Amino acid sequence: MKYAPYFSEEHEVLRKTIRKFIQKEVAPFIGEWEEAGAYPVEMMKRLGELGYLGLRYPEEVGGQGGDYFTGLVFAEEMARCGCGGFPMAVAVQTDMATPPILEFGTTEQHEQFFKPAILGEKIAAIGISEPNHGSDVASIQTRAKLDGDEWVINGSKMYITNGVCADFITLVVRTSDAPSHKGISMILVELDRPGVTISRKLDKVGMRSSDTAEIVFEDVRVPASNLLGKEGRGFAQIMWELQGERLISAAGSIGIAEYAYEEALTYAQGRRQFDQPIANFQVISHLLAEMKTEIEICKEMTYATAYRFANGEVPSKEISMTKLACAQMAHWVADRALQIFGGSGYMAETPIQRIWRDTRLYRIGAGTDEIMKEIIAKQIGLEMA
């Protein structure tokens, strides 16, 4: 079995099943979803019906009871649909907004938020970044004050994937004046509550088939029971969440890079210049060989790190290395693929330009390249200013 001991025959059967679904029900419609700037919300329900949103989660909370690598298979195959936007929106649902609910939430929160999300009945978003705060999570300003048995929330969140269509948001807020990260908490907020405003839908360079919004909270009241985990422990909770988010981002990077490589290979074998396929030219064949090599290296690194994560470790150094390497690799491969396509690759009618645009976000979302390097540098003993 290739990539043993990480994948079994059952994983490969699942991969083939998901790939057929993507080819039939997702890939043919990517162009129109990109044009519309959003995917049909019914697609999340469809994924839930098929069990794809909960592959690696326990059956008692609506999942399929699979292992961690079933989730990686899904992320890789989703990213082969011909764009990055829709897979990113789904990854928010499966691996960003919901894992903290399962990990830190109450039974009631599992029933009210997690289970409907895994079944595709509610769309989830996660709210960390703000107009003036991104990488420095400890400095966020959106505030929640306890008033009797309710939290009153004021502030705004920026770059929120699924923000326009989401039913609820896993929100990172400040609940006290304790310095730095000590005053951070997480609260689950239904987005139909009075005082919640989608102030604008953001216009992006890439990832256009997923909606992204700025959300404003003005005296939004939610029950005190919507607090996720313990008050003041939100920073630790979101740092835990980011480890899984970075690994799933790495898997997505692999999937979209493979798609770009395969598109470039097919094009190079079919495109003739000087009476022969351009794949016959050494400069092209060597470039394709480099692309495939980089993909395979990142696969091995991702699977080895994911194996440790799946077995209870949280190797943040290796996770940061994996995310950094895969994100850079995906855009590097997409850039080389576009070069192989030449002028046609720069035309809006070809999918490779979309992949080129979409892969650029992998180096920003879930922690920028610079933040990943900062984490790595600290963990290998380097002093940082």
N, C-alpha and C positions, 0 to 999 in steps of 0.2 A: 504494500500500500504506500503510495506516494505521501510524503510528509508524515510518516509514522514517527512517533506514536500518537500524533495529535488527532488524526482523522480516521474514522472507521468506514466500513462499507455503508453503514446507515447514514453517515454524514454525506457520502458521495451520492447516495440515492436522493437525499434531501436537496443537495446542490442541483442535481439534474431537474428535480421537480420545480424548484424555485426559478431556475433558468428558463424553463418552458413557460412558466407563468409570466415572467418579465417579458419574454419575447412576444407573447400573445396579448397581454393586457396592459403593459406599460410602455415598452419601447415604441410601438406604432403611434403613440399619442404625445410623446415628449415634445415634438415641435409645437403643437398647439398649446400645450401647457406652458411652454417657455414664452410663447407669444402672449398668452393671457397673464403671465406673471404669477401664476398660482396653479396648484394641482386641484382637481375636484375633491372636495372633502369626502365624497363617497368612497374614494380609494382607501382611506384609512379604515373605514368600516369593512371594506372588502378584505384588506390584509388581516384585520382582526378575525373575520369569519373563517379565514383559511388557517388561523392559528399562528401566523408568521410574526405577529407583534409580541408574542409571549413564548417563543420557542424555548428559551432557557430559564423560564420562571416556573415555580411550583404550580401544580394543577389546582391546588386549593385557592389560589388567587387568580385563576383564569388562564394560567399558562399551560404549556405542553409538557413540562417536566424534563426538558432536554438539558444537556450539559452546556458549558460556556461556549464550546466550539460550534454549537448549532447557531448561536448568535453571530459568530464570526462568519460562518458560511452565508448567512442571510445578508450581512453587511457587504460582503464581497460581491455577491450576486446582484444586489440592488444597485451597486455602483457601476455595473456593466450595462445599465439601461440606456446609456447614451447621454447622460447629463449628471451633474452633481446635486442639483437643487432638490428634486423630489427625494432621493435617498437621504439627503441631509435632514429634511423635514421628518422623515420616518425615524431616523436615528435619534432625533430629539425625543420622539415618542417612546422609543424602546430603551435608550441607553443614556439619556441625559435628564429629562424631567421626572421620570418615574422611578429609577433605582433608589434615590433617597427616600421615597415614600415607602417602598418595600423594606428598606434597611432600617429606617428610623421611625416609621409611622406606626400608629395604633391600628388595631383591628378595624376600627370604624373608618379610619383614613384609607385603609386598604380597600374596603368595600365602596367608599364614596368616590375615591379618586383612582387608585391603582388599577383595580379590576376593570372598571369601565374603559380605562385607557388601553389596557392590554387587549380588550375585546374590540377595540376600535369604536366604542360608543361615545367616548369623549376624546377630544384632541387636546394634547398637553403642550405647554411651552415652559421654558425655564428662563428666569429673569435674574441676570447677574450684572451685566454691563449697564452703565448709565451714560448720559451725554458727556459727562466730564470724568468718568471713572471706568476703566477697562481692566487692564492687567493687574492693577493694584486693588484687589478685591476688598482688602481690609479698609479701604478709604471710602466705600460707598456711603451715600447720603440718604437714600430712601429710608424713611423712618416709620416705625410702627410703635404706637403708644397704647398701653393697656388702659382701657376705660371700662371699669366694671368687668363684665364677662365678654368684652369685645376688644379686638385690636383695631386701632384707627390708623390707616396707612396713608402717607403723603410722600410724593416723590415721582420719579419717572425712570423708566428703563428703556434702553436703546439696543438696536440690532437684535430684536427678539424674533427668532424663527418660529413660524406658526402663529405669530402675534395677532394677525388679522382674524384667523379662523379658530383659534384655540378656545376651548371651554374653560380651562383653568390654567394657572401658572404657578410653578414652584418658585417662589419669590425669595430672594436674598435681601434682607432688610437689617436696619440697625434698630435694636430694641432697648438700648441703654446708652448712656454717655461713657461707658467704660472705654478706655483707650484702645485704638487699633482694632484688632480682630476680636477682642473680648466682648464687644457689644453686638456682634453679628448673630442673627438668628434666621431661620427659614420658616416661611408661612405659606400655606396653600390658599390661593385666592381664586375664587370663581370670577370669571371676567365679565359676567353679566350683572355684577353688583353695581349699585349706584355709585358714581364717582370715578368709575373706570372709563377712560377715554382712549381709543386708538387715535392718537393725535395725527399720525401720518403713516402711510404705507411707504416704505423706503424703496428707492429705485437703485438697483444694484448693477454692477458690471457683469457679474455672473450669477450662478445659482438662481436663475430667474424663475424657475418653475416652483420655487418655494417662496411664500410671502414672508416679508420681514418688516417689523413695525417698531415704532416708538410708542410706548404706552405710558400714560399719565395717570397717577393715582391721587385723587383729591378727597380727603376725608372718607376713604373707603373703609367700611366697617365689615369685619369678618369675625366669626365666633372665636373665642379664646382657644377653643378646641382645635382650631386650624393650625396652631403652632406645630411645626414638624420637629420631632425630637425635643431636645431640651433648649430652653432659652439660653442664649449666650454661647451655644455650641455650634452655631451655624457655619462658622468659618471652617471648623474641622470637618463638618458634614459636607460642605461644598468642595473642599479639597479632596475628600474621599470620592465624591462624585466625579471629579475631573480625571481621576486615574482611569476609570472605566471609559469615560468620554474620549480620552486620548487613545486608548487601545482600539476603540471602535472606529475612531478617525483613521487610525493606521490601517485597519482592515478595509475601510472605504477607499483609502489611497491606493491600496493594492488592486482592488477591483477596477477602479477607474483607469489606473495605469495599464492594466492588462487589456482593457478595452481599447485604449489609445494605441498600444503596441500592435494589437491584432488588426486594427483599422489601417495602420501604417504598413504592416506586412502585406496585407491583401492589396493595398494600393500599389506598393512597390513591385509586387509580382505581376500586376496587371498593366501598369503604366510602362509604355515602351518609348525609349529614346535611343537614337543611333542604332535602330534595328534590333533592340533587345530590351527585356524588362530592366527597369532601373535597379531592381533587387540584385542583378548580376554585377553591378558596379561595386567595387571593393568599398568605396566610401559609404555606400548605403548599407551593404551587408554587414560591415563592421559596426555601423551605427545601430542597426537592429540587434546585433549581438550584444552590444553594450546595454541597450535598453532592457533586453531580456535578463541579462546578468543582474542589473540593479534591482529589477522586480524580484528575482529569486532570492537575492540577499535579504531584501526587506521582508519577504515572506518568512524566511527562516527565523529572522530576528523577532518578528511579530508573534509567530506561533510559540517560540520558546518563552517569550515574556508572558504571553497569554496563558500558557500552561502553568506558570508559577502563580499568576493572578487567580486562575480557576481553582488552584489548590490552597487558597487562603493567604498567600503572600500579597503584599502591596509593594513591589519593588519600584519605587517612584523614580529612581535614577534610570533604570532600564526602560521603564515606561516612557519617560521623557526622551531618552535616546531613540526609542522606537518611533515615537510620534514625530520627532524632528527628522529622522532619516526618511521615513515613509512620506511625509508631507513634501519634503524637498525632492525626493525621487519622483513622486507623481507629477509635479509640475515640470521637472526636468524631462521626463519621458514624453509628456504632452507637448512640450516645446520642440523636442526632436521629431515627434510625429508630424507636427505642423510643418516643420522644415522639409520633411520627406514629401509631403503633399505639395509643397511649393505654393505658387500663387493660388491654386484652387483651395488650399487649406485655409487661406485668409478670407475666403468668401463665406458669407453668412449661410449659404445653402449647404455647406458641408458641416458635419457634426464635429469635426476635429477642432474647429475654432471655439466651439462651445466648451469642449473639454479643456482646452487651453485656458479659457477664462475661468472656468469653474475650479480647476485645480489650484489656482492661485490662493483661494481662500483657505486651503488646508494649512498653509503656513501662517495663518492668522488665528483662525478659530480654535477653541479648546486650549489656547495658550500659544502665543506667537513663538516663532523660532527663537527670538531673543530670550523669552521667558524660559523656554526649554533649556537653552544654553546656560542660563543663570542657575537653574536647578541642578543641572549636571555638574557645573563648575563647583558649586558648593559641596556636592556630595563626593567629589573626588578630591576635596580638601583645599580648593583654591579660595583665597580671600577675595571678596568682591566689594567694590565701593558702593 
